[in-house]
Amino acid sequence: MKEEIRKRGLNRVVIASCSPRLHEPTFRAMVADAGLNPYLMEMANLREQVSWVHSHDRRRPPPRRPTS
């Protein structure tokens, strides 16, 4: 990810992953290592705010989006 941040000249980063409580320090350090202000990184909490929302419907899993 650091290489992509540098290669694309990004000045902000949004991370969509699991709980920020567990992963936020890791991603902030990675963003800082890539040369950005670590507070210009934002996290979207997919676990609690997306996946668990659909836990009541056991017939089908939540839709998955391809990663690129």
CHARMM-style PDB file with segment names, atoms N, HN, CA, C and O in Angstrom:
ATOM      1  N   MET     1       0.822  -1.188   0.000  1.00  0.00      PROA
ATOM      2  CA  MET     1       0.000   0.000   0.000  1.00  0.00      PROA
ATOM      3  C   MET     1       0.868   1.254   0.000  1.00  0.00      PROA
ATOM      4  O   MET     1       0.538   2.250  -0.645  1.00  0.00      PROA
ATOM      5  N   LYS     2       1.971   1.196   0.724  1.00  0.00      PROA
ATOM      6  HN  LYS     2       2.239   0.387   1.248  1.00  0.00      PROA
ATOM      7  CA  LYS     2       2.859   2.366   0.757  1.00  0.00      PROA
ATOM      8  C   LYS     2       3.330   2.715  -0.651  1.00  0.00      PROA
ATOM      9  O   LYS     2       3.373   3.883  -1.038  1.00  0.00      PROA
ATOM     10  N   GLU     3       3.678   1.692  -1.398  1.00  0.00      PROA
ATOM     11  HN  GLU     3       3.644   0.743  -1.084  1.00  0.00      PROA
ATOM     12  CA  GLU     3       4.157   1.913  -2.765  1.00  0.00      PROA
ATOM     13  C   GLU     3       3.076   2.555  -3.630  1.00  0.00      PROA
ATOM     14  O   GLU     3       3.366   3.459  -4.413  1.00  0.00      PROA
ATOM     15  N   GLU     4       1.835   2.097  -3.496  1.00  0.00      PROA
ATOM     16  HN  GLU     4       1.598   1.363  -2.859  1.00  0.00      PROA
ATOM     17  CA  GLU     4       0.727   2.667  -4.273  1.00  0.00      PROA
ATOM     18  C   GLU     4       0.454   4.115  -3.871  1.00  0.00      PROA
ATOM     19  O   GLU     4       0.154   4.945  -4.729  1.00  0.00      PROA
ATOM     20  N   ILE     5       0.554   4.425  -2.596  1.00  0.00      PROA
ATOM     21  HN  ILE     5       0.798   3.751  -1.899  1.00  0.00      PROA
ATOM     22  CA  ILE     5       0.346   5.801  -2.128  1.00  0.00      PROA
ATOM     23  C   ILE     5       1.384   6.718  -2.769  1.00  0.00      PROA
ATOM     24  O   ILE     5       1.060   7.800  -3.258  1.00  0.00      PROA
ATOM     25  N   ARG     6       2.621   6.271  -2.757  1.00  0.00      PROA
ATOM     26  HN  ARG     6       2.885   5.392  -2.360  1.00  0.00      PROA
ATOM     27  CA  ARG     6       3.692   7.073  -3.366  1.00  0.00      PROA
ATOM     28  C   ARG     6       3.537   7.161  -4.880  1.00  0.00      PROA
ATOM     29  O   ARG     6       3.638   8.245  -5.453  1.00  0.00      PROA
ATOM     30  N   LYS     7       3.291   6.027  -5.527  1.00  0.00      PROA
ATOM     31  HN  LYS     7       3.209   5.146  -5.061  1.00  0.00      PROA
ATOM     32  CA  LYS     7       3.202   5.970  -6.982  1.00  0.00      PROA
ATOM     33  C   LYS     7       2.078   6.859  -7.520  1.00  0.00      PROA
ATOM     34  O   LYS     7       2.239   7.528  -8.541  1.00  0.00      PROA
ATOM     35  N   ARG     8       0.954   6.857  -6.832  1.00  0.00      PROA
ATOM     36  HN  ARG     8       0.823   6.313  -6.003  1.00  0.00      PROA
ATOM     37  CA  ARG     8      -0.207   7.623  -7.296  1.00  0.00      PROA
ATOM     38  C   ARG     8      -0.234   9.048  -6.765  1.00  0.00      PROA
ATOM     39  O   ARG     8      -1.092   9.840  -7.154  1.00  0.00      PROA
ATOM     40  N   GLY     9       0.697   9.376  -5.881  1.00  0.00      PROA
ATOM     41  HN  GLY     9       1.393   8.732  -5.564  1.00  0.00      PROA
ATOM     42  CA  GLY     9       0.756  10.728  -5.341  1.00  0.00      PROA
ATOM     43  C   GLY     9      -0.450  11.077  -4.484  1.00  0.00      PROA
ATOM     44  O   GLY     9      -0.925  12.213  -4.506  1.00  0.00      PROA
ATOM     45  N   LEU    10      -0.945  10.105  -3.733  1.00  0.00      PROA
ATOM     46  HN  LEU    10      -0.560   9.183  -3.715  1.00  0.00      PROA
ATOM     47  CA  LEU    10      -2.138  10.342  -2.921  1.00  0.00      PROA
ATOM     48  C   LEU    10      -1.838  11.303  -1.776  1.00  0.00      PROA
ATOM     49  O   LEU    10      -0.728  11.330  -1.244  1.00  0.00      PROA
ATOM     50  N   ASN    11      -2.851  12.094  -1.406  1.00  0.00      PROA
ATOM     51  HN  ASN    11      -3.752  12.072  -1.839  1.00  0.00      PROA
ATOM     52  CA  ASN    11      -2.686  12.982  -0.257  1.00  0.00      PROA
ATOM     53  C   ASN    11      -3.700  12.680   0.846  1.00  0.00      PROA
ATOM     54  O   ASN    11      -3.687  13.317   1.899  1.00  0.00      PROA
ATOM     55  N   ARG    12      -4.568  11.717   0.601  1.00  0.00      PROA
ATOM     56  HN  ARG    12      -4.578  11.200  -0.254  1.00  0.00      PROA
ATOM     57  CA  ARG    12      -5.536  11.239   1.588  1.00  0.00      PROA
ATOM     58  C   ARG    12      -5.730   9.751   1.347  1.00  0.00      PROA
ATOM     59  O   ARG    12      -5.540   9.275   0.228  1.00  0.00      PROA
ATOM     60  N   VAL    13      -6.110   9.004   2.395  1.00  0.00      PROA
ATOM     61  HN  VAL    13      -6.264   9.390   3.304  1.00  0.00      PROA
ATOM     62  CA  VAL    13      -6.330   7.566   2.260  1.00  0.00      PROA
ATOM     63  C   VAL    13      -7.562   7.183   3.067  1.00  0.00      PROA
ATOM     64  O   VAL    13      -7.730   7.622   4.205  1.00  0.00      PROA
ATOM     65  N   VAL    14      -8.428   6.359   2.469  1.00  0.00      PROA
ATOM     66  HN  VAL    14      -8.292   6.002   1.545  1.00  0.00      PROA
ATOM     67  CA  VAL    14      -9.569   5.774   3.174  1.00  0.00      PROA
ATOM     68  C   VAL    14      -9.350   4.264   3.173  1.00  0.00      PROA
ATOM     69  O   VAL    14      -9.159   3.657   2.119  1.00  0.00      PROA
ATOM     70  N   ILE    15      -9.381   3.670   4.347  1.00  0.00      PROA
ATOM     71  HN  ILE    15      -9.536   4.163   5.204  1.00  0.00      PROA
ATOM     72  CA  ILE    15      -9.190   2.236   4.517  1.00  0.00      PROA
ATOM     73  C   ILE    15     -10.536   1.626   4.892  1.00  0.00      PROA
ATOM     74  O   ILE    15     -11.168   2.066   5.853  1.00  0.00      PROA
ATOM     75  N   ALA    16     -10.977   0.624   4.150  1.00  0.00      PROA
ATOM     76  HN  ALA    16     -10.464   0.267   3.370  1.00  0.00      PROA
ATOM     77  CA  ALA    16     -12.199  -0.106   4.476  1.00  0.00      PROA
ATOM     78  C   ALA    16     -11.771  -1.479   4.976  1.00  0.00      PROA
ATOM     79  O   ALA    16     -11.280  -2.301   4.203  1.00  0.00      PROA
ATOM     80  N   SER    17     -11.958  -1.725   6.271  1.00  0.00      PROA
ATOM     81  HN  SER    17     -12.357  -1.057   6.899  1.00  0.00      PROA
ATOM     82  CA  SER    17     -11.489  -2.983   6.858  1.00  0.00      PROA
ATOM     83  C   SER    17     -12.295  -3.304   8.107  1.00  0.00      PROA
ATOM     84  O   SER    17     -13.408  -2.814   8.297  1.00  0.00      PROA
ATOM     85  N   CYS    18     -11.709  -4.130   8.944  1.00  0.00      PROA
ATOM     86  HN  CYS    18     -10.805  -4.528   8.791  1.00  0.00      PROA
ATOM     87  CA  CYS    18     -12.332  -4.518  10.212  1.00  0.00      PROA
ATOM     88  C   CYS    18     -12.254  -3.377  11.222  1.00  0.00      PROA
ATOM     89  O   CYS    18     -12.038  -2.214  10.879  1.00  0.00      PROA
ATOM     90  N   SER    19     -12.434  -3.753  12.440  1.00  0.00      PROA
ATOM     91  HN  SER    19     -12.609  -4.697  12.718  1.00  0.00      PROA
ATOM     92  CA  SER    19     -12.495  -2.810  13.550  1.00  0.00      PROA
ATOM     93  C   SER    19     -11.304  -1.854  13.617  1.00  0.00      PROA
ATOM     94  O   SER    19     -10.158  -2.301  13.645  1.00  0.00      PROA
ATOM     95  N   PRO    20     -11.557  -0.553  13.644  1.00  0.00      PROA
ATOM     96  CA  PRO    20     -10.472   0.413  13.805  1.00  0.00      PROA
ATOM     97  C   PRO    20      -9.725   0.219  15.125  1.00  0.00      PROA
ATOM     98  O   PRO    20      -8.532   0.511  15.211  1.00  0.00      PROA
ATOM     99  N   ARG    21     -10.406  -0.260  16.130  1.00  0.00      PROA
ATOM    100  HN  ARG    21     -11.375  -0.497  16.060  1.00  0.00      PROA
ATOM    101  CA  ARG    21      -9.755  -0.465  17.427  1.00  0.00      PROA
ATOM    102  C   ARG    21      -8.539  -1.375  17.277  1.00  0.00      PROA
ATOM    103  O   ARG    21      -7.521  -1.169  17.937  1.00  0.00      PROA
ATOM    104  N   LEU    22      -8.644  -2.364  16.422  1.00  0.00      PROA
ATOM    105  HN  LEU    22      -9.472  -2.531  15.886  1.00  0.00      PROA
ATOM    106  CA  LEU    22      -7.560  -3.317  16.240  1.00  0.00      PROA
ATOM    107  C   LEU    22      -6.553  -2.857  15.188  1.00  0.00      PROA
ATOM    108  O   LEU    22      -5.349  -3.027  15.381  1.00  0.00      PROA
ATOM    109  N   HSD    23      -7.013  -2.284  14.091  1.00  0.00      PROA
ATOM    110  HN  HSD    23      -7.991  -2.145  13.934  1.00  0.00      PROA
ATOM    111  CA  HSD    23      -6.149  -2.038  12.940  1.00  0.00      PROA
ATOM    112  C   HSD    23      -5.739  -0.581  12.708  1.00  0.00      PROA
ATOM    113  O   HSD    23      -4.806  -0.323  11.949  1.00  0.00      PROA
ATOM    114  N   GLU    24      -6.409   0.360  13.337  1.00  0.00      PROA
ATOM    115  HN  GLU    24      -7.168   0.150  13.954  1.00  0.00      PROA
ATOM    116  CA  GLU    24      -6.115   1.765  13.069  1.00  0.00      PROA
ATOM    117  C   GLU    24      -4.650   2.140  13.332  1.00  0.00      PROA
ATOM    118  O   GLU    24      -4.052   2.819  12.498  1.00  0.00      PROA
ATOM    119  N   PRO    25      -4.052   1.730  14.447  1.00  0.00      PROA
ATOM    120  CA  PRO    25      -2.637   2.097  14.659  1.00  0.00      PROA
ATOM    121  C   PRO    25      -1.718   1.561  13.555  1.00  0.00      PROA
ATOM    122  O   PRO    25      -0.776   2.239  13.145  1.00  0.00      PROA
ATOM    123  N   THR    26      -1.991   0.360  13.083  1.00  0.00      PROA
ATOM    124  HN  THR    26      -2.756  -0.191  13.416  1.00  0.00      PROA
ATOM    125  CA  THR    26      -1.179  -0.232  12.015  1.00  0.00      PROA
ATOM    126  C   THR    26      -1.280   0.583  10.736  1.00  0.00      PROA
ATOM    127  O   THR    26      -0.264   0.885  10.108  1.00  0.00      PROA
ATOM    128  N   PHE    27      -2.502   0.943  10.343  1.00  0.00      PROA
ATOM    129  HN  PHE    27      -3.327   0.698  10.853  1.00  0.00      PROA
ATOM    130  CA  PHE    27      -2.685   1.703   9.115  1.00  0.00      PROA
ATOM    131  C   PHE    27      -2.163   3.131   9.239  1.00  0.00      PROA
ATOM    132  O   PHE    27      -1.623   3.673   8.274  1.00  0.00      PROA
ATOM    133  N   ARG    28      -2.314   3.742  10.395  1.00  0.00      PROA
ATOM    134  HN  ARG    28      -2.753   3.302  11.178  1.00  0.00      PROA
ATOM    135  CA  ARG    28      -1.761   5.093  10.588  1.00  0.00      PROA
ATOM    136  C   ARG    28      -0.238   5.071  10.440  1.00  0.00      PROA
ATOM    137  O   ARG    28       0.340   5.962   9.819  1.00  0.00      PROA
ATOM    138  N   ALA    29       0.408   4.051  11.012  1.00  0.00      PROA
ATOM    139  HN  ALA    29      -0.062   3.327  11.517  1.00  0.00      PROA
ATOM    140  CA  ALA    29       1.862   3.933  10.889  1.00  0.00      PROA
ATOM    141  C   ALA    29       2.263   3.708   9.434  1.00  0.00      PROA
ATOM    142  O   ALA    29       3.256   4.275   8.978  1.00  0.00      PROA
ATOM    143  N   MET    30       1.517   2.902   8.705  1.00  0.00      PROA
ATOM    144  HN  MET    30       0.710   2.442   9.075  1.00  0.00      PROA
ATOM    145  CA  MET    30       1.813   2.642   7.299  1.00  0.00      PROA
ATOM    146  C   MET    30       1.687   3.921   6.477  1.00  0.00      PROA
ATOM    147  O   MET    30       2.530   4.195   5.623  1.00  0.00      PROA
ATOM    148  N   VAL    31       0.646   4.699   6.729  1.00  0.00      PROA
ATOM    149  HN  VAL    31      -0.039   4.476   7.422  1.00  0.00      PROA
ATOM    150  CA  VAL    31       0.447   5.955   6.010  1.00  0.00      PROA
ATOM    151  C   VAL    31       1.589   6.924   6.321  1.00  0.00      PROA
ATOM    152  O   VAL    31       2.082   7.615   5.429  1.00  0.00      PROA
ATOM    153  N   ALA    32       2.000   6.972   7.569  1.00  0.00      PROA
ATOM    154  HN  ALA    32       1.600   6.411   8.294  1.00  0.00      PROA
ATOM    155  CA  ALA    32       3.129   7.837   7.953  1.00  0.00      PROA
ATOM    156  C   ALA    32       4.407   7.378   7.262  1.00  0.00      PROA
ATOM    157  O   ALA    32       5.186   8.209   6.796  1.00  0.00      PROA
ATOM    158  N   ASP    33       4.636   6.067   7.187  1.00  0.00      PROA
ATOM    159  HN  ASP    33       4.003   5.391   7.565  1.00  0.00      PROA
ATOM    160  CA  ASP    33       5.808   5.533   6.494  1.00  0.00      PROA
ATOM    161  C   ASP    33       5.792   5.869   5.004  1.00  0.00      PROA
ATOM    162  O   ASP    33       6.844   5.969   4.373  1.00  0.00      PROA
ATOM    163  N   ALA    34       4.589   6.042   4.443  1.00  0.00      PROA
ATOM    164  HN  ALA    34       3.734   5.960   4.955  1.00  0.00      PROA
ATOM    165  CA  ALA    34       4.460   6.401   3.029  1.00  0.00      PROA
ATOM    166  C   ALA    34       4.667   7.897   2.803  1.00  0.00      PROA
ATOM    167  O   ALA    34       4.678   8.357   1.662  1.00  0.00      PROA
ATOM    168  N   GLY    35       4.833   8.664   3.901  1.00  0.00      PROA
ATOM    169  HN  GLY    35       4.825   8.290   4.828  1.00  0.00      PROA
ATOM    170  CA  GLY    35       5.121  10.082   3.774  1.00  0.00      PROA
ATOM    171  C   GLY    35       3.937  11.006   3.965  1.00  0.00      PROA
ATOM    172  O   GLY    35       4.054  12.211   3.745  1.00  0.00      PROA
ATOM    173  N   LEU    36       2.783  10.458   4.376  1.00  0.00      PROA
ATOM    174  HN  LEU    36       2.688   9.479   4.555  1.00  0.00      PROA
ATOM    175  CA  LEU    36       1.598  11.292   4.612  1.00  0.00      PROA
ATOM    176  C   LEU    36       1.414  11.576   6.088  1.00  0.00      PROA
ATOM    177  O   LEU    36       1.933  10.855   6.940  1.00  0.00      PROA
ATOM    178  N   ASN    37       0.674  12.626   6.385  1.00  0.00      PROA
ATOM    179  HN  ASN    37       0.252  13.212   5.693  1.00  0.00      PROA
ATOM    180  CA  ASN    37       0.246  12.888   7.746  1.00  0.00      PROA
ATOM    181  C   ASN    37      -0.689  11.739   8.137  1.00  0.00      PROA
ATOM    182  O   ASN    37      -1.686  11.517   7.449  1.00  0.00      PROA
ATOM    183  N   PRO    38      -0.408  11.009   9.204  1.00  0.00      PROA
ATOM    184  CA  PRO    38      -1.246   9.856   9.555  1.00  0.00      PROA
ATOM    185  C   PRO    38      -2.686  10.222   9.897  1.00  0.00      PROA
ATOM    186  O   PRO    38      -3.556   9.351   9.912  1.00  0.00      PROA
ATOM    187  N   TYR    39      -2.948  11.489  10.170  1.00  0.00      PROA
ATOM    188  HN  TYR    39      -2.241  12.197  10.158  1.00  0.00      PROA
ATOM    189  CA  TYR    39      -4.311  11.901  10.487  1.00  0.00      PROA
ATOM    190  C   TYR    39      -5.103  12.291   9.242  1.00  0.00      PROA
ATOM    191  O   TYR    39      -6.236  12.760   9.340  1.00  0.00      PROA
ATOM    192  N   LEU    40      -4.497  12.093   8.069  1.00  0.00      PROA
ATOM    193  HN  LEU    40      -3.576  11.711   7.989  1.00  0.00      PROA
ATOM    194  CA  LEU    40      -5.219  12.262   6.803  1.00  0.00      PROA
ATOM    195  C   LEU    40      -5.674  10.907   6.278  1.00  0.00      PROA
ATOM    196  O   LEU    40      -5.957  10.755   5.089  1.00  0.00      PROA
ATOM    197  N   MET    41      -5.743   9.924   7.171  1.00  0.00      PROA
ATOM    198  HN  MET    41      -5.514  10.047   8.136  1.00  0.00      PROA
ATOM    199  CA  MET    41      -6.238   8.590   6.866  1.00  0.00      PROA
ATOM    200  C   MET    41      -7.538   8.390   7.625  1.00  0.00      PROA
ATOM    201  O   MET    41      -7.630   8.713   8.810  1.00  0.00      PROA
ATOM    202  N   GLU    42      -8.533   7.863   6.948  1.00  0.00      PROA
ATOM    203  HN  GLU    42      -8.459   7.601   5.986  1.00  0.00      PROA
ATOM    204  CA  GLU    42      -9.835   7.614   7.573  1.00  0.00      PROA
ATOM    205  C   GLU    42     -10.167   6.138   7.411  1.00  0.00      PROA
ATOM    206  O   GLU    42      -9.806   5.523   6.407  1.00  0.00      PROA
ATOM    207  N   MET    43     -10.853   5.570   8.393  1.00  0.00      PROA
ATOM    208  HN  MET    43     -11.146   6.070   9.208  1.00  0.00      PROA
ATOM    209  CA  MET    43     -11.228   4.154   8.316  1.00  0.00      PROA
ATOM    210  C   MET    43     -12.732   4.003   8.232  1.00  0.00      PROA
ATOM    211  O   MET    43     -13.479   4.664   8.954  1.00  0.00      PROA
ATOM    212  N   ALA    44     -13.175   3.114   7.332  1.00  0.00      PROA
ATOM    213  HN  ALA    44     -12.568   2.576   6.746  1.00  0.00      PROA
ATOM    214  CA  ALA    44     -14.577   2.710   7.249  1.00  0.00      PROA
ATOM    215  C   ALA    44     -14.664   1.324   7.881  1.00  0.00      PROA
ATOM    216  O   ALA    44     -14.017   0.384   7.419  1.00  0.00      PROA
ATOM    217  N   ASN    45     -15.450   1.203   8.920  1.00  0.00      PROA
ATOM    218  HN  ASN    45     -15.975   1.967   9.295  1.00  0.00      PROA
ATOM    219  CA  ASN    45     -15.543  -0.033   9.686  1.00  0.00      PROA
ATOM    220  C   ASN    45     -16.538  -0.978   9.020  1.00  0.00      PROA
ATOM    221  O   ASN    45     -17.744  -0.865   9.243  1.00  0.00      PROA
ATOM    222  N   LEU    46     -16.049  -1.900   8.213  1.00  0.00      PROA
ATOM    223  HN  LEU    46     -15.070  -1.992   8.033  1.00  0.00      PROA
ATOM    224  CA  LEU    46     -16.930  -2.814   7.482  1.00  0.00      PROA
ATOM    225  C   LEU    46     -17.535  -3.903   8.360  1.00  0.00      PROA
ATOM    226  O   LEU    46     -18.643  -4.368   8.095  1.00  0.00      PROA
ATOM    227  N   ARG    47     -16.836  -4.303   9.376  1.00  0.00      PROA
ATOM    228  HN  ARG    47     -15.936  -3.925   9.591  1.00  0.00      PROA
ATOM    229  CA  ARG    47     -17.320  -5.413  10.190  1.00  0.00      PROA
ATOM    230  C   ARG    47     -18.612  -5.056  10.913  1.00  0.00      PROA
ATOM    231  O   ARG    47     -19.634  -5.714  10.723  1.00  0.00      PROA
ATOM    232  N   GLU    48     -18.569  -4.029  11.732  1.00  0.00      PROA
ATOM    233  HN  GLU    48     -17.738  -3.495  11.887  1.00  0.00      PROA
ATOM    234  CA  GLU    48     -19.744  -3.686  12.522  1.00  0.00      PROA
ATOM    235  C   GLU    48     -20.798  -2.927  11.718  1.00  0.00      PROA
ATOM    236  O   GLU    48     -21.991  -3.051  11.995  1.00  0.00      PROA
ATOM    237  N   GLN    49     -20.373  -2.147  10.729  1.00  0.00      PROA
ATOM    238  HN  GLN    49     -19.403  -2.047  10.504  1.00  0.00      PROA
ATOM    239  CA  GLN    49     -21.322  -1.283  10.049  1.00  0.00      PROA
ATOM    240  C   GLN    49     -21.854  -1.846   8.740  1.00  0.00      PROA
ATOM    241  O   GLN    49     -22.768  -1.266   8.154  1.00  0.00      PROA
ATOM    242  N   VAL    50     -21.301  -2.975   8.260  1.00  0.00      PROA
ATOM    243  HN  VAL    50     -20.558  -3.446   8.736  1.00  0.00      PROA
ATOM    244  CA  VAL    50     -21.794  -3.555   7.018  1.00  0.00      PROA
ATOM    245  C   VAL    50     -22.115  -5.030   7.197  1.00  0.00      PROA
ATOM    246  O   VAL    50     -23.262  -5.434   7.007  1.00  0.00      PROA
ATOM    247  N   SER    51     -21.148  -5.828   7.552  1.00  0.00      PROA
ATOM    248  HN  SER    51     -20.216  -5.500   7.706  1.00  0.00      PROA
ATOM    249  CA  SER    51     -21.337  -7.283   7.632  1.00  0.00      PROA
ATOM    250  C   SER    51     -22.377  -7.677   8.663  1.00  0.00      PROA
ATOM    251  O   SER    51     -23.284  -8.454   8.367  1.00  0.00      PROA
ATOM    252  N   TRP    52     -22.255  -7.150   9.866  1.00  0.00      PROA
ATOM    253  HN  TRP    52     -21.518  -6.518  10.107  1.00  0.00      PROA
ATOM    254  CA  TRP    52     -23.165  -7.570  10.925  1.00  0.00      PROA
ATOM    255  C   TRP    52     -24.588  -7.076  10.702  1.00  0.00      PROA
ATOM    256  O   TRP    52     -25.524  -7.612  11.294  1.00  0.00      PROA
ATOM    257  N   VAL    53     -24.763  -6.083   9.877  1.00  0.00      PROA
ATOM    258  HN  VAL    53     -24.002  -5.647   9.396  1.00  0.00      PROA
ATOM    259  CA  VAL    53     -26.104  -5.586   9.582  1.00  0.00      PROA
ATOM    260  C   VAL    53     -26.938  -6.670   8.918  1.00  0.00      PROA
ATOM    261  O   VAL    53     -28.158  -6.701   9.082  1.00  0.00      PROA
ATOM    262  N   HSD    54     -26.289  -7.565   8.164  1.00  0.00      PROA
ATOM    263  HN  HSD    54     -25.298  -7.539   8.031  1.00  0.00      PROA
ATOM    264  CA  HSD    54     -26.979  -8.614   7.412  1.00  0.00      PROA
ATOM    265  C   HSD    54     -26.976  -9.957   8.124  1.00  0.00      PROA
ATOM    266  O   HSD    54     -27.364 -10.962   7.528  1.00  0.00      PROA
ATOM    267  N   SER    55     -26.552 -10.003   9.369  1.00  0.00      PROA
ATOM    268  HN  SER    55     -26.236  -9.186   9.853  1.00  0.00      PROA
ATOM    269  CA  SER    55     -26.419 -11.279  10.061  1.00  0.00      PROA
ATOM    270  C   SER    55     -27.753 -11.964  10.322  1.00  0.00      PROA
ATOM    271  O   SER    55     -27.775 -13.175  10.542  1.00  0.00      PROA
ATOM    272  N   HSD    56     -28.858 -11.239  10.305  1.00  0.00      PROA
ATOM    273  HN  HSD    56     -28.839 -10.256  10.126  1.00  0.00      PROA
ATOM    274  CA  HSD    56     -30.168 -11.843  10.548  1.00  0.00      PROA
ATOM    275  C   HSD    56     -30.666 -12.658   9.356  1.00  0.00      PROA
ATOM    276  O   HSD    56     -31.507 -13.540   9.530  1.00  0.00      PROA
ATOM    277  N   ASP    57     -30.167 -12.384   8.154  1.00  0.00      PROA
ATOM    278  HN  ASP    57     -29.484 -11.668   8.013  1.00  0.00      PROA
ATOM    279  CA  ASP    57     -30.605 -13.088   6.950  1.00  0.00      PROA
ATOM    280  C   ASP    57     -29.621 -14.216   6.652  1.00  0.00      PROA
ATOM    281  O   ASP    57     -28.619 -13.999   5.971  1.00  0.00      PROA
ATOM    282  N   ARG    58     -29.898 -15.407   7.152  1.00  0.00      PROA
ATOM    283  HN  ARG    58     -30.712 -15.582   7.706  1.00  0.00      PROA
ATOM    284  CA  ARG    58     -28.982 -16.548   7.020  1.00  0.00      PROA
ATOM    285  C   ARG    58     -29.099 -17.241   5.652  1.00  0.00      PROA
ATOM    286  O   ARG    58     -28.256 -18.071   5.313  1.00  0.00      PROA
ATOM    287  N   ARG    59     -30.127 -16.914   4.869  1.00  0.00      PROA
ATOM    288  HN  ARG    59     -30.812 -16.240   5.144  1.00  0.00      PROA
ATOM    289  CA  ARG    59     -30.329 -17.594   3.582  1.00  0.00      PROA
ATOM    290  C   ARG    59     -29.290 -17.228   2.547  1.00  0.00      PROA
ATOM    291  O   ARG    59     -28.970 -18.037   1.675  1.00  0.00      PROA
ATOM    292  N   ARG    60     -28.760 -16.026   2.629  1.00  0.00      PROA
ATOM    293  HN  ARG    60     -29.020 -15.369   3.337  1.00  0.00      PROA
ATOM    294  CA  ARG    60     -27.758 -15.627   1.642  1.00  0.00      PROA
ATOM    295  C   ARG    60     -26.725 -14.713   2.300  1.00  0.00      PROA
ATOM    296  O   ARG    60     -27.047 -13.904   3.171  1.00  0.00      PROA
ATOM    297  N   PRO    61     -25.502 -14.862   1.867  1.00  0.00      PROA
ATOM    298  CA  PRO    61     -24.455 -14.003   2.439  1.00  0.00      PROA
ATOM    299  C   PRO    61     -24.574 -12.580   1.932  1.00  0.00      PROA
ATOM    300  O   PRO    61     -25.230 -12.346   0.916  1.00  0.00      PROA
ATOM    301  N   PRO    62     -23.959 -11.623   2.610  1.00  0.00      PROA
ATOM    302  CA  PRO    62     -23.987 -10.252   2.108  1.00  0.00      PROA
ATOM    303  C   PRO    62     -23.287 -10.172   0.757  1.00  0.00      PROA
ATOM    304  O   PRO    62     -22.365 -10.944   0.496  1.00  0.00      PROA
ATOM    305  N   PRO    63     -23.709  -9.252  -0.105  1.00  0.00      PROA
ATOM    306  CA  PRO    63     -23.067  -9.149  -1.418  1.00  0.00      PROA
ATOM    307  C   PRO    63     -21.593  -8.799  -1.287  1.00  0.00      PROA
ATOM    308  O   PRO    63     -21.198  -8.022  -0.418  1.00  0.00      PROA
ATOM    309  N   ARG    64     -20.802  -9.375  -2.148  1.00  0.00      PROA
ATOM    310  HN  ARG    64     -21.123 -10.007  -2.853  1.00  0.00      PROA
ATOM    311  CA  ARG    64     -19.361  -9.109  -2.147  1.00  0.00      PROA
ATOM    312  C   ARG    64     -19.017  -8.320  -3.393  1.00  0.00      PROA
ATOM    313  O   ARG    64     -19.566  -8.556  -4.470  1.00  0.00      PROA
ATOM    314  N   ARG    65     -18.106  -7.386  -3.233  1.00  0.00      PROA
ATOM    315  HN  ARG    65     -17.660  -7.194  -2.359  1.00  0.00      PROA
ATOM    316  CA  ARG    65     -17.654  -6.574  -4.362  1.00  0.00      PROA
ATOM    317  C   ARG    65     -16.240  -7.009  -4.734  1.00  0.00      PROA
ATOM    318  O   ARG    65     -15.416  -7.276  -3.859  1.00  0.00      PROA
ATOM    319  N   PRO    66     -15.968  -7.076  -6.017  1.00  0.00      PROA
ATOM    320  CA  PRO    66     -14.608  -7.447  -6.414  1.00  0.00      PROA
ATOM    321  C   PRO    66     -13.621  -6.366  -6.012  1.00  0.00      PROA
ATOM    322  O   PRO    66     -13.944  -5.179  -6.028  1.00  0.00      PROA
ATOM    323  N   THR    67     -12.429  -6.781  -5.657  1.00  0.00      PROA
ATOM    324  HN  THR    67     -12.166  -7.746  -5.645  1.00  0.00      PROA
ATOM    325  CA  THR    67     -11.366  -5.827  -5.347  1.00  0.00      PROA
ATOM    326  C   THR    67     -10.499  -5.654  -6.577  1.00  0.00      PROA
ATOM    327  O   THR    67     -10.335  -6.579  -7.372  1.00  0.00      PROA
ATOM    328  N   SER    68      -9.956  -4.480  -6.724  1.00  0.00      PROA
ATOM    329  HN  SER    68     -10.090  -3.729  -6.078  1.00  0.00      PROA
ATOM    330  CA  SER    68      -9.110  -4.258  -7.900  1.00  0.00      PROA
ATOM    331  C   SER    68      -7.782  -3.698  -7.494  1.00  0.00      PROA
ATOM    332  OT1 SER    68      -6.932  -3.444  -8.348  1.00  0.00      PROA
TER     333      SER     68
END
